[in-house]
C-alpha cells in the first residue's frame, strides 16, 4: 500500500500521513498514478475516475458509483441535502458548479475529471462536443439517405439542423461535417478526423 501522498507513516505501515487524515488510511498502490493524477475506484469495480492530486483527498471521502446516461459515463455520489438524498456528479464538485452552470469534458470521457479536461460552457456548447450516436454511420453528423442513395451531412446550430450536403461516401460527408463544425463550434467542435 502507498499513501495518497506516497510517504511511509510513523507506525511503519504503508499509509503515510499528510497531516490531514490519520496515518492508518491508505490507498492501494494501483490508485497512485504519478505526480499530478490519481484514480478513484468506483463502487463494485465498475470503473475508475481520474482526478488531480489536489482534489483526491476530498473526493476519496465519498463512495462513488458509475452513472450511465445517453450522454456517457460519469462518477456520481449521493449526498443528503435538505432532508432528501440527491446525486452529485464528481465533475460538478471539482469545478464548484452552481445550479444552471454546465461543465464540458474536453475529451468526452466523463470519468476523466482532471481540471485540465474540464471547462465551463453553455448547454449549447456542451452539446457540440458529444460523440456520434449510433446511427447508419460511425461518423458524427453523417447518415445514410435511403431515398437519394447518398450520405447526408448535417450539423446543429441554435437548436436547428443545417443540411451541409449529400456525398458519395461517408468519409466525404464526415470531412464536410468537420469543416462546418470548426466554423460553427470552434474549440468545442467534436471532429471525426
C-alpha positions in Angstrom: 0.0 0.0 0.0 1.1 3.5 -0.8 -0.5 6.5 0.8 -2.1 9.1 -1.4 0.9 11.3 -0.5 3.3 8.5 -1.1 5.1 8.6 2.3 5.5 5.8 4.9 3.8 6.6 8.2 5.3 6.7 11.6 4.0 3.2 12.6 5.9 1.6 9.8 2.8 0.7 7.8 2.5 2.0 4.3 -0.2 4.6 4.6 1.5 7.9 5.1 0.2 11.0 6.7 -0.2 14.4 5.2 -1.5 15.8 8.5 -5.0 16.0 7.1 -6.0 12.4 7.7 -5.0 9.7 10.2 -1.9 7.6 9.2 -4.0 4.4 9.1 -5.9 5.4 6.0 -4.2 4.2 2.9 -4.8 4.0 -0.8 -4.0 0.9 -2.8 -0.8 1.3 -4.9 -2.7 0.9 -8.1 -4.6 4.2 -7.3 -1.4 6.2 -7.3 -0.6 7.2 -10.8 2.0 9.9 -10.8 2.8 13.4 -9.6 -0.4 15.1 -10.8 -3.1 12.4 -11.2 -4.8 9.7 -9.2 -7.6 7.2 -9.7 -10.7 6.7 -7.7 -12.2 3.2 -7.9 -15.9 3.3 -8.4 -18.2 1.0 -6.3 -18.4 -2.7 -7.3 -15.3 -2.2 -9.6 -17.5 -0.7 -12.2 -14.9 1.8 -13.4 -12.2 4.3 -12.4 -12.4 8.1 -12.3 -9.2 10.2 -12.9 -8.7 13.2 -10.7 -5.9 15.7 -9.8 -3.9 15.2 -6.7 -5.3 18.3 -5.1 -8.8 17.0 -5.4 -8.1 13.4 -4.4 -8.4 13.7 -0.6 -11.8 15.5 -0.6 -13.3 13.2 -3.3 -12.0 10.0 -1.8 -14.1 10.6 1.3 -17.2 9.8 -0.7 -18.4 6.5 -2.2 -18.6 6.9 -6.0 -20.8 4.9 -8.4 -20.9 4.7 -12.1 -23.8 6.6 -13.7 -24.6 5.7 -17.3 -26.7 8.1 -19.4 -27.3 8.8 -23.1 -24.5 11.3 -22.8 -21.9 9.0 -21.4 -20.5 7.5 -18.2 -20.0 9.7 -15.1 -18.9 9.3 -11.4 -21.7 10.1 -9.0 -22.2 10.1 -5.2 -25.3 10.5 -3.1 -25.4 13.4 -0.5 -28.2 14.5 1.8 -29.5 18.0 1.1 -32.4 19.5 2.9 -34.0 16.2 4.1 -33.6 14.3 0.8 -30.8 12.4 -1.0 -29.5 13.7 -4.3 -27.0 12.5 -6.8 -24.0 14.8 -7.3 -21.6 14.4 -10.2 -17.9 14.4 -9.4 -17.0 17.0 -12.1 -19.5 19.4 -10.6 -17.9 19.1 -7.2 -14.4 19.6 -8.6 -15.5 22.8 -10.6 -17.7 24.1 -7.8 -20.5 24.4 -10.3 -23.7 26.2 -9.3 -27.2 25.3 -10.4 -27.6 26.2 -14.1 -23.9 26.0 -14.9 -22.6 23.4 -17.4 -19.3 21.6 -17.4 -17.8 20.1 -20.5 -15.3 17.2 -20.6 -12.9 18.2 -23.4 -12.0 14.6 -24.3 -15.7 13.4 -23.9 -14.6 11.0 -21.2 -17.0 11.6 -18.3 -14.7 9.7 -16.0 -11.6 11.9 -16.7 -12.2 14.6 -14.1 -8.8 16.3 -14.1 -9.2 20.1 -14.2 -7.3 20.4 -17.4 -10.0 18.3 -19.0 -13.0 20.3 -17.6 -14.3 23.6 -18.7 -17.4 25.8 -18.0 -19.7 26.1 -21.0 -23.2 26.8 -22.1 -25.7 24.0 -22.7 -25.4 24.5 -26.4 -21.5 24.3 -26.3 -21.8 21.1 -24.2 -24.0 19.5 -26.9 -21.4 20.4 -29.6 -18.9 18.1 -28.0 -21.0 15.0 -27.9 -19.8 11.8 -29.5 -21.6 10.4 -32.6 -24.7 8.4 -31.6 -25.5 5.0 -33.0 -27.0 5.6 -36.5 -26.3 4.5 -40.0 -22.8 5.9 -39.9 -19.9 5.8 -37.5 -19.3 9.4 -38.1 -20.8 12.3 -36.2 -23.2 14.4 -38.3 -23.4 11.8 -41.1 -26.3 9.4 -42.0 -27.4 7.4 -45.0 -30.2 8.9 -47.0 -32.1 5.9 -48.4 -34.2 7.8 -50.9 -31.2 9.5 -52.5 -28.8 6.7 -52.0 -26.2 9.2 -50.7 -24.5 10.1 -47.5 -26.0 13.2 -45.9 -24.0 15.6 -43.7 -25.8 17.9 -41.2 -25.0 19.9 -38.2 -27.0 21.6 -35.4 -26.7 25.3 -34.6 -29.0 27.3 -32.3 -31.3 24.3 -32.0 -31.8 24.0 -35.7 -30.5 21.3 -38.1 -28.5 22.7 -41.0 -28.0 20.5 -44.1 -24.5 20.5 -45.4 -24.8 18.3 -48.4 -25.0 14.9 -50.0 -21.9 12.8 -50.7 -20.9 9.6 -52.4 -19.0 8.3 -49.3 -19.5 8.6 -45.6 -15.9 9.8 -45.3 -16.5 12.7 -47.6 -19.6 13.7 -45.7 -17.7 13.4 -42.4 -15.0 15.7 -43.7 -17.6 18.3 -44.7 -19.2 18.0 -41.3 -15.7 18.6 -39.7 -15.2 21.8 -41.7 -18.6 23.2 -40.6 -18.0 22.1 -37.0 -14.8 24.0 -36.8 -16.5 27.0 -38.3 -19.6 26.9 -36.0 -18.2 25.4 -32.8 -14.6 26.5 -32.6 -12.8 24.9 -29.6 -15.9 22.9 -28.7 -16.0 21.1 -32.1 -16.0 17.3 -31.8 -14.4 16.2 -35.1 -14.5 12.9 -36.9 -10.8 13.2 -38.1 
